Amino acid sequence: MKQIILAWICLFLGAQAFAQNRVIEGSIRDAVTAELLPGVTVKVFNSNIGTTSDGTGHYKLNVPPGYFQLKYSFIGYKDTLITLKSGNGPQDILLSPSAQFLQGVVIAGYTSQSREKLTGSISKIKGADVGAAPVASLDQALQGRVPGVYVASASGLPGTPGRVTIRGIGSLQGGNTNPLYLIDGVPVEPASFAAFNPEDFESYTVLKDAASTAQYGSRAANGVIVITTKKGHKTADGKLMVHYQNQFGFSQVNNSKWNMMNSEQRLQFEEMLKDPAFPGWQYSRKNNVNPDGSLKTEADYNFGDHFLDSLRGVNNHLKKYLLRTAFTQSHHLDVSGGTDQTTYYLSGAYFQQNGVLRNSGLDRFSLRSNVEHRSGKLKLGLNIGLGYVRSKITEGDFNVSETNPVAALYFSLPYENLFNPDGTLATGTNKYGANALSMYQDISRQQNQLKSVLSANISYLLAPGLKLMGNAGLDFQQMHNTGYIRPDSYLGSLVDRGAAGSYQNGYVNKLGMIATAGLLYTRSWGKHEIEGNLLTEVNKNTLSSSGFTGYGLIPGIIGTPAGISPGTNENAFIPLLNGQKSQSILLSQIGLFRYSFDHKYTFTASLRRDGSSRVPESNRYRMFYALGGSWNISGEDFMKEGSVFSSLRLRASYGRTGNASGFASDFGYRSLYGAAGYGGKQGLIPVFPGNPAYNWELNDMGNAGLEFGFLKDRIRGSIDVYNRMTSNLFIQKRLSYTSGFESMAANAGKIRNRGIEMFLEGDVVQQNDFKLSLGLNLAYNKNRIMDLGGPDQVVTDDYSINRVGMPLGQFYMVRWAGVNAQTGAPQYLDASGNITSTFNPDDAVPVKGSFDPPLKGGFNISLTYKRFELNTMFTFIKGMYRLNTAELFRTSADPNYRQYNQSVEMLDMWQKPGDISMNPGAAYPRYMTDRELQNADYIKLRNVRLAYRVPGFKKMGKSTTMQVFLQGQNLITWTRFKAFDPEDDNNWYQYEYPLPRTITAGLSLTF
């Protein structure tokens, strides 16, 4: 009996214990990316009891007695049902994506959101998709991957950043187009991209419309790119994970557009010129007069024949000396892991990329340490990135002169002897090839960059749903530039001061500091969910630089200031000194709000107040704002039965942002003074007039978008339309010369960018051993100047104009009308469209095209067969024109240009009445016209990557994954533009450093 009673007592007590409410809590992550998922619905199965995960992916739920299962639901993920065990242990859940569309979490700025609750136009790129691209500047790996984002590579010099525009150019200042870049919340400049290791980046999030960018206020007019670095994750066995990847390869110049004359053709051309200054005519049998005026004898003819034959056999092959097949390699090693409380990610990398022009290239060394720790209600994070870059820089990039080795390739005559009999360089006037080689031998330019980005974050849960947050960041950059010209060289003799070489040394230090603190509140009840942020932020930037250039170098003391001769008034070796200091501060208050109902309707609002020290006090503070809404149509009951859509979401937004990066300087609104000498004494003189009415450049944007999916999201896409109006444009207002100043910083005018963006991708084939996916993104942007604050047009340089009603930077030139077949004279169109043989600059009119292409996009193919993976990326632009300066130099026979080598096309130049040719006779001068304005549209095979996953094996109890791969970058370009490559960040081609094609092979190993 006692045993029976005891059993009943135990059973009763156990039932009572189990009947009490249990508190279940835990975290919810993406099963693929391990990202924490906010906004996940957690419900007690077969009940109305539930909650949602907070902004950090954590949840807490009271489970009443009698219920034993929880259901986890999230748009874009498979529903997950679990059975609870006894007790209150943590329930950490991994949700598997149900499709590729609308899945996962997006870092939307100061907060993270699930895609279903976004109201802005945001695109996310996985770091793994771009990290392995063999480029030294990370922005170049983003080309063609996001609709509306255009990346124009400025130069093929390793490490040179590109010009990135998002939804068109909204400023009259051509260089002021780059978006705001943030790495773990710290603003960074594109000039330092070469110091970063892209393998350390987890994702790139591109914010394009006001709903997503207004939270950054005055810095967001050109869009925002948020970069997050990789973090460690808890491993199943508690052991660390090791990943190693390497690449080895080479780069070469694309020579498909090379059509310059060889020695035989050049001598034929000189004979056509009938100019005795050149051997092709001086020694020709068609010329019966010697240079001294006497008639040639047979001996003279025989000597000439022999001499010309010797020149025909030269063909110095200058490209062989100036260009090279350049070696590239990279090595990356990281370790990661952690526990429930602490996770870590540590990495080190080395990257080397030699330039295709000799004496150029870079070496990068980088380290990263990311640590996160959680203890109860407290969460801490510390991210440290260090980089050091050692770069060799070529002389004279983007310069029409013999100091540019690319220009020398075109200028040098093919029969030029590059070397003297004793092996020394045959330098001198018009010796373009030898002088270019002298630049490699006798000039050294080097830039060393030290980079550090540090960010720390802290959050503390004050109460359920209320969190205290703080972030602090530091961005430090030091540039050390040195330059040396040998004193005992031909180029050293051309140095202005003393004609005996020079030595240059300078430092530029930049320090950016940012601190953000505030509160995050989240609450959900029933079908309702709200989230609010109140933040304050301070951002301070300082700049200091100093340097000198010394002259009169002592031969034999190379690459050091010890070789500089002391300067005196007698020897003209007075050194040049330079330096500056500056700083700016931005103070901000930020409010963010989101309301969501039933996972179908979301409303967002943001308000930010910025105050900048770069603006006069009367205009110092400005409010920036945005409103947005989204409707998850596919969540409606009427969409659940018989709908062709598996997902359908509509969103819209409107708001205002600003441009804080375009101010003339940190003190551009103030009257500034500088040092000057007068009467042997030093003093101060006004150098800048100042403007107390100087104001912000403002950007108002409206956006509407539709996201859709078919066939369970096997086909998915989005369409966005936008209207972006930029007002209060930053300008340099011209002043009367009687003022003593040429211009002052001011605000006037409006620019409109209006366009449409489309993204479409689909899984065409999905089988166990074979998968095929296709993707396409397109963007069309129409740029128009609406107002210039007074005048209807402003000529910006010799060949372009800003005119109301036209795109920014419209070309403005005299029009070419061909060659007169009877006289060989060049013909033009006057301003009225009539043919004339007189070149008059006043006949210039707006002509076709501008340098910002209206249509741009990308196309990708991804194929998987068993263990093989093939990924290809094409990019394209349409509607771009560039002024090809080289075309004038290589298709001109007049005395101003004939000393340069010419295109093979010049063998067809006009010579006698009746000749039909596009190249005028040698007696007529050539001028720059729209003949040199060339279509720069292109289609590029930007990247191809073929990979093979080696069958897995185990070593020391660990599974090892190995992949070997072969990839090519910038492989093929289809274009009509006549240069090494049509791609650039400006409207003029002036012999830029050519973009190379790069082929690499490597392996990736994880264990």
DRENTOR-432087 format. One record per residue (C-alpha): x, y, z; residue in one letter. Coordinates in pm, whole numbers, plus 50000, padded with zeros to 5 digits. Last residue first. Example, Ala and Ser with C-alpha at 12.3 -4.5 7.8 and 13.67 -1.06 7.14 Angstrom:
<recs>
513674989450714S
512304955050780A
</recs>
This chain:
<recs>
538695218745759F
538295241845463T
540515243645153L
540065266644854S
542335261944554L
543745283744284G
543945293643920A
544135328543776T
543565346343445I
543585384243420T
542615406343128R
544155440443160P
542605475243184L
544935499143002P
546615528143189Y
544965558143032E
546125572442699Y
543965603542704Q
540415591142650Y
538075618442759W
534585616142913N
535555602643254N
535445571443473D
536815546943218D
535885516843007E
536505517342634P
539605494942651D
542885493342456F
541615520642226A
539365525041923K
535825522142061F
533695498841852R
533185474442140T
533025437442230W
535305431142526T
536625396942623I
538365384242937L
537875411543194N
538555386343473Q
539265349343423G
538855320243661Q
540155285343731L
539145266544043F
540065239144287V
537785231044578Q
538605211944893M
536365203445188T
537875185245482T
535905165845741S
537735163146072K
538695132146268G
542415137446220M
541855138945846K
538635130745674K
537895131445304F
535565149545076G
535555144844699P
537275174644532V
534805201744446R
535585215144099Y
535395251844001A
535095271543678L
534885309243715R
534255334043435V
534255371643494N
533615403643304R
532765390142963L
532205425242851K
529635441542624I
530565476642526Y
529345511042432D
532115536942389A
530775554342078N
533425578241958Q
533815615941958L
536995621041755E
534925629841447R
533055653341680D
535805678141616T
539375684041738M
541335702541474Y
543565691641189R
545655715040975P
545715711340598Y
548755704440379A
548765667140457A
545515661440272G
542385652140464P
541585617640603N
538065604340542M
539005595840185S
537625597039832I
540375608039599D
539065628539303G
541735655139320P
545045641339455K
546555629039783Q
543735622640035W
544675598740316M
544395561040267D
547785552940419L
546405571840718M
544215542040814E
547355523640927V
547255546841228S
550065571441273Q
553385574841451N
554025609541586Y
556145635041398Q
553125640741174R
551175658341450Y
551705696041428N
553005694441070P
549665681440933D
549245644140873A
546705637141145S
545095603341214T
547215591741511R
547115623541719F
543435630541658L
542405594741743E
544465595942062A
542175623042198T
539225599042190N
536325619542325L
534035594542490R
530445584742423Y
528125562642627M
524635552842510G
524765516042596K
526485497242879I
527205460342931F
528325435043189T
528645397343152F
529215373843445M
529895336743418T
529705309543681N
530585272943622L
530455247243902E
531615211043877F
531035184244143R
527845170443990K
526985195543722Y
526325231043839T
525705260243605L
525395297043686S
524895322243405I
525015359743465N
523865390843282F
524655426643379G
523315461443328G
523625496243189K
521495520342989L
521805558343029P
525605558242991P
527355587043170D
529915602042928F
527435622242726S
526085616442379G
525535632142046K
526375668341977V
525665701842141P
526915729441911V
530345743841831A
530365768941544D
532125794441767D
535245772741751P
535555782141381N
537165758141133F
536775771040780T
536005746340503S
532255750940542T
529165729340512I
525965745140649N
524355731840967G
523445765341121S
526285764341376A
528745756841098D
529295721840971L
532855712040894Y
535025702340599Q
538645691040582P
540445701240262A
541505674440015G
540885698739727T
538655679339489Q
537265652539722A
536495677639999N
536895657640319V
534215649240577G
531595670140755A
532905671041114W
530815689641369R
532295716141598V
531865705141956M
529765705542271Y
529475671642441F
526755670542704Q
528295669743053G
525005666143244L
522165656443021P
520175683242837M
517135704642922G
519175732943072V
522705732442932R
525945719943087N
528585719842817I
531435698842684S
534375702842446Y
536685730542563D
535625728242927D
532515733843141T
530615756642905V
527675768643114V
524145770242977Q
520755785443047D
522195811743279P
520355819243605G
520395792343872G
521385763843643L
517955747543617D
516465714643501M
519605696043394I
518465661743277R
519615625943334N
517495597143208K
518425564443378N
517775529543243Y
518775499943457A
518905463243370L
519635431543568N
519655396343429L
520115362343590G
520165326543467L
520325294643673S
521185259143563L
521345228943792K
522485193543717F
523195164043943D
520045163244155N
517935182743912Q
516875218943903Q
516935234443556V
515905269743466V
516395283943815D
515435319643743G
516595355243764E
515115389243688L
516065424043806F
514725455843655M
515435492343715E
513575522943584I
514635558843559G
514535595443643R
517535616443736N
516835653543767R
519375681243819I
518585714843977K
520305748644000G
522205770844240A
524455769144547N
527705788444602A
531475785044641A
533265815544502M
534885824444172S
537805842244001E
538665865244288F
540045900844296G
536545915044298S
537345935643988T
537615902743798Y
533855899143837S
532875866643996L
532105832143860R
530035809944086K
531705776944165Q
528765753744203I
527225730044458F
523675723444349L
520855736944564N
518625710044413S
518885673044325T
515685656344203M
515475618344192R
512475601044035N
512255563644067Y
510815532143911V
511645497844045D
510945463143902I
511735430644081S
512475394444004G
511865358044068R
511545325843871I
512045294344078R
510085313344338D
507615285344405K
506725286144035L
506665324044012F
508145352344220G
507535389544244F
508915422144381E
507285454944281L
508865488744343G
507975525344377A
510485552844449N
510445590244515G
513615609744571M
514575644444695D
518315652944710N
519615684744866L
522965702844836E
523425720845166W
524075758245196N
526535786845149Y
524815819645243A
527835832845441P
529975829145124N
533755831045139G
536055852044919P
539015828244895F
542725837844871V
542855870245071P
546505880145141I
548715874445442L
552295886045490G
555935878345430Q
558565904745361K
560985909845074G
558905937644925G
555875915044910Y
555625878044992G
552455858045028A
550815835145284A
547145826545262G
543805840245375Y
540315825645376L
536885841745381S
534615814245511R
532035792545334Y
534625768045202G
535995760245548F
536045722245536D
536425725145160S
534345731244847A
531475711344995F
530615680244795G
530845653445064S
527865665245267A
525285657245002N
521785655445140G
518785632345172T
515045637745130R
512175613145122G
509625592444937Y
508845555444947S
506855527644782A
506555489844816R
504595461644654L
505185424944726R
504315393244537L
505455357944614S
504405324044472S
502545342044199F
500355323443950V
497555324544207S
495155295244222G
494475296644595E
496605316144838K
496405349944670M
492825358344780F
493835351545140D
496475378745136E
500075369745215G
501075371644847S
500245408544853I
502995416845100N
502315454045108W
505115478645174S
505335514345298G
507915541745320G
508405576745458L
511735595045455A
513435624245631Y
516325648445641F
516385679345864M
519105705645831R
521395723446075Y
524245746845977R
522325770945757N
522755803245957S
525885789546121E
527775786245793P
528195750545665V
531345729045692R
530865725446070S
527915702945994S
524645698146183G
522415669346082D
518875662246198R
517495628346096R
513965615646062L
512925581145950S
509545565445887A
508445530145807T
505085513645739F
504655476245689T
501655455745581Y
501575418345523K
503385400445806H
500175404446011D
500805441246071F
504165458446071S
505125492346218Y
508605506746180R
510215538046327F
513635554446306L
514785586446479G
518235601046439I
520095630246598Q
523295641146426S
526495660846477L
528995662946187L
532465676546258I
535205688546021S
538985691146032Q
541895706345844S
545665707845838K
547965715545545Q
551445710345405G
553895719945133N
557595727345088L
559465732544760L
563245731844767P
565485760544642I
567985744344404F
568355775244184A
572175774744228N
572655811944301E
569585818844513N
570605789944735T
569345754644787G
571285727844974P
571875698744735S
569625668544785I
571325634344795G
570605628445164A
566895630245076P
567105593344975T
566335573644661G
569835572344515I
573045588544635I
575205579544334G
574715612244151P
574105641844387I
570635655944346L
570165692444255G
566575694444374Y
564365687744678G
560605683144693T
558895685545031F
555985671845224G
553315676745484S
549735665845530S
547045666945795S
543375657745778L
540795653646053T
537295639146044N
534735639046325K
531405620646326N
529005623946619V
525815604046652E
522605603746852T
520055576246827L
516395568946894L
515225536746733N
511705522546714G
510245488946625E
506605479246617I
504805446346560E
501115438046541H
499455404946458K
498935395446819G
501345415747021W
504865425146916S
507305449247073R
510675463146979T
512555492547128Y
516085502447035L
517805529847233L
520745552347158G
524445557047097A
526605563546792T
530285573146780A
532365580746471I
536015589546427M
537795595946097G
541535601346079L
543435610845766K
547215614545738N
548965625145418V
552755622245409Y
555255635445156G
558655629145001N
559965640944665Q
563515638744525Y
564565657344212S
566865655043910G
569675678043802A
568125704243574A
568485730443852G
564835737143910R
562805728943600D
563625691843579V
564475684243214L
568045672843292S
566655645543516G
564685632243222L
567905628243023Y
569555610943317S
572405620343554D
570115635743817P
567955604643860R
564325613343924I
562865601344257Y
559395601244403G
558005592344743T
554435591944871N
553415580445219H
549675577845264M
548315572445614Q
544745561845676Q
542885558146003F
539195549346038D
537835547046391L
534515534346515G
532215535446814A
528845518946858N
526325519547143G
522975503447203M
520565502047499L
517775476947440K
514105476947520L
511975447147409G
511875430747751P
513845454247975A
517285470147978L
518775445547730L
522335457747685Y
524115463847356S
527755471547283I
529665478146965N
533305483746875A
534695493046535S
538275496146414L
539485503646063V
543245506746009S
545105515145691K
548755521445613L
549405531145253Q
552755532045078N
553025550744748Q
556025547744521Q
557215566844218R
560655559044072S
562145575743766I
565405566743592D
564895531843453Q
561175530343394Y
560995566643282M
564065560343068S
562105533942882L
559575560842793A
562375583942677N
563695556142456A
560295551942290G
559485588742254Y
562795599942110K
561205632842003N
563995652142179T
566515629142344G
567085594242479T
569115566942306A
569195544242612L
572575529342689T
573685496942524G
577055509242393D
575695510842038P
572915534142158N
569525519642241F
565895526142145L
566525529941775N
563315544541630E
562085524241331Y
558575520441476P
558165557741540L
557145563341902S
553925583141957F
551485554142008Y
553475534242262L
554725567242403A
551145576242495A
550975544742710V
554345553542866P
553055587942973N
555935612443008T
555755615742627E
552645636542666S
548865633842644V
548275625943012N
545875601743180F
548705583043361D
551895604043364G
554435582243542E
553635547643661T
552995540144027I
554585513644246K
552425504344542S
553085490644892R
549835484545076V
549405478245448Y
546115467545598G
544645463545945L
541065454646038G
539755453046393I
536215443546492N
535105442946857L
531675431646972G
529905430847307L
526485417547410K
524985420947757L
521645407047870K
523125373747978G
526725373147865S
527345375447493R
530765379947334H
531745388346978E
535265389346834V
536455400346489N
540215401346416S
541555410446073R
544995412345917L
546135424945577S
549305426545367F
549045441245019R
551675442644744D
551155465544447L
552035470544084G
553995492543846S
557575492443714N
556555476143388R
553115483843255L
550995452543287V
550945459143661G
552035433843920N
549405421444160Q
550375407344496Q
547945398744775F
548795385845122Y
546215376245380A
545605371145751G
542395361845925S
540775358046266L
537055352446331Y
535745347946686Y
532715337146880T
531975339747253T
529005330147470Q
527465299347309D
530965288747204T
533295298746927G
534745292646586G
536855308946321S
540245305846156V
541275324445843D
543995321445583L
544185340345252H
546935338744990H
547005358644667S
549055358644348Q
549535379744037T
552215379843768F
552225405043484A
552715396143119T
554575427043015R
554265460842851L
556905488142798L
559705467142650Y
557715443242433K
555375471542343K
558345489842192L
558655463941918H
561675482141765N
560515476241408N
564105477441269V
564205459440935G
562485487040740R
565055511440876L
567935491640724S
566145489840392D
565685527340405L
569425532640451F
570345509040169H
567925525039928D
569105559740030G
572735550439973F
571835536839629N
569915568439543Y
572795590439656D
575235569539452A
572935573439152E
573235610939199T
570735633539371K
570295669439265L
571655695539501S
569385714739738G
571385708140058D
568765682740176P
569305663039853N
566825666339565V
565525638539340N
562675627139569N
560775597739414K
563825575939482R
563085581239851S
565905590540087Y
564465623340218Q
560905610940172W
560865581140408G
563755596340601P
561595623940756F
562425661140765A
562335660640384P
558485661340396D
556915646040086K
553975634640302L
553315604140081M
556935593340125E
556475596740498E
553455573640479F
555455547340292Q
558175550040556L
555555544640827R
554085514640647Q
557415496640625E
558305505740983S
555015493241132N
551985515641146M
549535515241436M
546405493441436N
545985481041794W
542315474841873K
542685437641957S
545685443342186N
544065433942519N
546785438342778V
547905408642985Q
547515396543343S
548835365243514F
547865338743764G
548175323244106F
545395320744361Q
545195308744719N
542555299544974Q
542795286545330Y
539935280645574H
540225267145927V
537265259846155M
537775258846531L
536485230546742K
533315230946952G
532005199746785D
528925216246636A
530675249146566T
529625282446715K
529995309646461H
532705335446384G
531975367946207K
532705379645856K
532735416545775T
529715437145687T
529705462545405I
526945488545375V
526865506845041I
524925539545055V
523365561244786G
524595593044617N
522565616844835A
523415596845151A
525865617945352R
523435645245461S
520945621245611G
522215586345687Y
518735574745795Q
517575589345463A
519245560345277T
516745531445300S
513445549745262A
515145575145032A
516095550044764D
519285531444675K
520765511944967L
523295486144846V
524125458445093T
527495441345052Y
528015408845242S
530375387345447E
533605406145378F
536965392245489D
537735377545144E
537545413045009P
540915421145176N
541085458545225F
544085481145162A
543245487344795A
539945502644906F
541675532645064S
540845558344795A
537215546744811P
536795564445148E
535555547745467V
532585554045698P
532495530245999V
529315510046059G
530905475746013D
532425488845691I
530385518245562L
530675533445215Y
528745565045124L
528165566344751P
530625580244496N
529435607944265T
531405639044359N
534155636844098G
532125654043828G
531015683344045Q
527775693843879L
526015668844104S
523255643044072G
524915616643857I
522765586143791G
520905560343994R
523885548444195I
527275559544065T
530635543544140V
533835558143996R
536585532144022G
539385527644272P
542995523344154T
544635493944334G
546485479444039P
546865504843756L
544215494943502G
542625529143536S
539385547043616A
537175516243627S
533565527143589A
531135510543832V
527445516443763Y
524825506644020V
521225509343896G
520605471943892P
523125453344112V
525725427943994R
527135444743682G
530335457343842Q
530655449644214L
534165434544186A
535535468544080Q
534505482944418D
536945459544599L
540105475544460S
542925450244400A
541055428044157V
541405390344116P
537765381844201A
537685357944499A
535585380044725G
532865387344470V
530255359844508D
531505349444853A
530715384344984G
527055378644910K
525425407944736I
522315424644876K
520045449244701S
517815474644875I
514975496044744S
513155505845060G
510045493645240T
511615463145402L
509415441045615K
509405409845395E
513165412645352R
513825406445720S
515345436445887Q
518615446046051S
519065480346205T
521365510746178Y
521605505845805G
519375480145636A
521575450045710I
519315425545529V
518155393045682V
517295361845492G
514985352545212Q
512915374344982L
513895352444684F
516265323044709Q
513555298644805A
512385278545106S
515355289345314P
516125265845606S
515535278545958L
518035269446232L
516635270446585I
518145275046929D
515775262147198Q
517195269847542P
516305246247827G
513145251548031N
512425215848132G
510845186247960S
511465183347589K
509585203547338L
508625189747000T
509685210746703I
507845223346394L
509705243546127T
508005262745847D
510335265845549K
511835300045492Y
511135329045255G
508585345045486I
509135332645840F
507355306546051S
508495287346362Y
506045262846518K
506375251046877L
505195217547019Q
504365202847365F
501235220347485Y
499335207147788G
500615232848029P
501125268147899P
504245278247700V
505615312847787N
507775325647503L
511135343447468K
512805351947139Y
516205361347001H
517035371246641G
518845403746735T
516015426746630G
513525406146830D
512035372346750S
508265371546727T
505655359646977T
502945333447009G
499845320047176I
496905315346942N
496995277446981S
497455245446778N
501265247746794F
502585273847037V
503725300646800K
507075316346707V
506895341546421T
510335352346300V
510785390246300G
514555391046348P
516745363546199L
520325358946322L
522655351046033E
524065315646024A
524425319145643T
522825286345536V
520655275945832A
519545311945887D
519415317146261R
516885317746547I
517965323446905S
516585309447232G
513805311247485E
511195288147632I
509575297247964V
507395268648089R
504005273848244N
503235249048520Q
501425216848436A
504705197548409F
505465204148773A
501905195748875Q
501995163748672A
505295154348833G
503885161249181L
500805139949111F
502835111148966L
505215111649258C
502295111649507I
500545083449322W
503735062649328A
504165068649701L
500585057849769I
501125025749570I
504405018549747Q
502835024150087K
500005000050000M
</recs>
